Amino acid sequence: MAQRRFPRISSRKQPQQARSTALVAAILEAATQVLATEGAQRFTTARVAEKAGVSVGSVYQYFPNKAAILFRLQSDEWRQTTHLLRGILEDTRKPPLERLRALVHAFVRSECEEAAMRIALNDTAPLYRDAPEAKAARASADQVHQAFMQEVLPNASTRTRALAGDLIATTMRAVGKQLSETPRAAAQIGAYADAMADMFCAYLKGLERS
């Protein structure tokens, strides 16, 4: 069986000087605007270059194709989410379930506040989600999540912890996506987050007792 080939999604090079750093920042800002306002279907390297006010060749100095630009936007979003995840779940001054509740609220609020961008990035995911670079980018968040599940369910089996963690993560993504697709009042968003956190906490308490 032939080995599956993935598009190159890593940057060609990293900017070394202030001028090149500013150029990459302008390209990424333009890409964000094009994606959020025009959607995944109309996203092209040429459109990004036009929006940034630079030549297509300037874009290609750093990004080999549109998938590389989109992956950079997605990996930046993953990095921000991982930072949020780590900051909340590793704050051992608070009990584990209190941290989980805070995470649910922060995640849902973030999904709704950045709805247009997140929906558009989700539409572009097939371009890069199975590439090795994408899997590596998600690994850091997975490690934080696994460490938290070990803490909150110390007596559970590895299989039970993995199932519980996957169920919680999948539910959060699904609810966050649903909430972000339609404008909602802050009170409604908070009510959903509270109910989801209550459900997770009850589920984990039940697993720990069993």
Residue pairs with C-beta under 8 A, 6 or more apart in sequence:
4 130
6 128
6 130
6 131
6 132
7 65
7 67
7 68
7 127
7 128
7 131
8 64
8 65
8 67
8 68
9 65
9 67
9 68
9 71
9 127
9 128
9 131
9 133
9 134
10 68
10 71
10 133
11 62
11 63
11 68
11 72
12 60
12 61
12 62
12 63
12 64
12 68
13 61
13 62
15 21
15 23
15 24
15 62
23 54
23 58
23 62
24 62
26 52
26 53
26 54
27 48
27 49
27 52
27 54
27 58
27 59
27 62
27 63
27 69
28 69
28 72
28 73
28 76
29 52
30 48
30 49
30 51
30 52
30 53
31 43
31 48
31 51
31 52
31 69
31 70
31 72
31 73
32 73
32 117
33 51
34 42
34 43
34 47
34 48
34 51
35 43
35 70
35 73
35 117
35 120
35 121
35 124
36 116
36 117
36 120
38 47
39 120
39 123
40 120
40 123
40 124
41 123
43 66
43 70
43 120
43 124
44 66
45 56
45 59
45 60
45 63
45 65
45 66
45 69
46 56
48 59
48 66
48 69
49 55
49 56
49 58
49 59
52 59
59 69
63 69
63 72
66 127
67 127
67 128
70 121
70 124
70 127
70 128
71 127
71 128
71 131
71 133
71 134
73 117
73 121
74 121
74 124
74 125
74 128
74 134
74 137
75 133
75 134
75 137
77 117
77 118
77 121
78 137
78 138
78 141
79 137
81 107
81 110
81 141
82 140
82 141
82 144
84 103
84 106
84 107
84 110
85 103
85 141
85 144
85 145
86 144
88 99
88 102
88 103
88 106
89 99
89 100
89 103
89 144
89 145
89 147
89 148
90 144
90 147
90 148
91 99
94 102
96 148
96 151
96 152
97 152
97 201
97 204
97 205
99 148
100 148
100 152
100 168
100 197
100 200
100 201
100 204
101 197
101 201
104 172
104 193
104 196
104 197
104 200
105 190
105 193
105 194
105 197
107 172
107 176
108 172
108 175
108 176
108 179
108 189
108 192
108 193
108 196
109 189
109 193
111 118
111 176
111 177
111 179
111 180
112 176
112 179
112 180
112 184
112 189
114 180
115 180
115 181
118 177
118 180
119 177
119 180
119 181
122 177
128 134
145 165
145 169
146 161
146 165
149 161
149 162
149 164
149 165
150 161
152 204
152 208
153 160
153 161
153 164
153 204
153 207
153 208
155 208
156 164
156 207
156 208
160 207
164 203
164 204
164 207
167 203
168 200
168 203
171 196
171 200
172 196
175 192
175 196
179 189
179 192
